[in-house]
Amino acid sequence: MSSPTPFRRSLGFAVAGVVEAVRTQRNMRIHVVSGLLVAHVLMGAPLPGWAQVALVSAVAAVLFAELLNTSLEALVDLASPGRDERARIAKDAAAGAVLVLSIGAALVLAMVVASEAATIFADAWLIQRQVVLGVPQVLAATAPTLLPQRWAQNVSATLAVALGLACASFSQSVLGTGLLFALTALAAAAQRRA
């Protein structure tokens, strides 16, 4: 077997960084849960392309900001292991940037729901199906980080994939389906590294 190309090695390091952030950072796990919920909204409602792109972009931007915040905090801790007012300001400002972006993402979701309410709420069955399948899927996808036994983690991850596949069979959005499986895989990979 040949050694990985520089690109593949770089890609592996990048994926490892994202997985490590999910594994170690509580706020990153919260953002993953939020992203999974947005994915279920996308999968359940026949939204126009602009709304789908806006929601996926908002989720990606928040995850990106949290990754930058995590890396900045690690660098500040490395450069200034003791208590320092400048280090506190840098960390607080980075966390504030994530907060501002998260509020903006919530406003994007609110705008999409408000502007597409007739489409979203036209068929109550779509909403019920997404709640019935989506909530357990999100819980199963994120539960492995809380479960101590490996067998329970495997059962939870398997359930998350099975429920995700059930949701995908009814999906109204390829972007939402892709987001769902990417975040589910990310949560499972983070647990494997624990």
Number of C-alpha atoms within 10 A of each C-alpha: 3 4 7 10 9 9 9 11 12 12 12 12 12 12 14 16 15 19 22 19 20 26 21 14 14 11 15 24 20 13 19 26 19 16 25 28 20 21 27 29 26 28 28 27 24 17 20 13 11 9 19 23 15 15 24 19 14 22 25 17 17 25 24 15 21 26 20 16 22 22 15 16 19 14 14 17 15 10 10 13 11 9 9 10 9 11 18 15 11 15 20 14 13 20 18 13 17 22 15 14 18 20 13 15 21 16 13 17 19 13 13 19 18 11 12 17 14 10 13 20 13 12 12 9 11 20 17 12 14 22 16 13 17 25 16 16 29 23 16 25 30 27 18 26 20 10 14 10 9 12 11 14 22 16 12 22 25 15 17 27 19 15 21 24 16 14 22 20 11 14 23 19 22 14 17 27 23 15 22 29 19 14 20 25 17 23 24 27 20 22 23 15 10 11
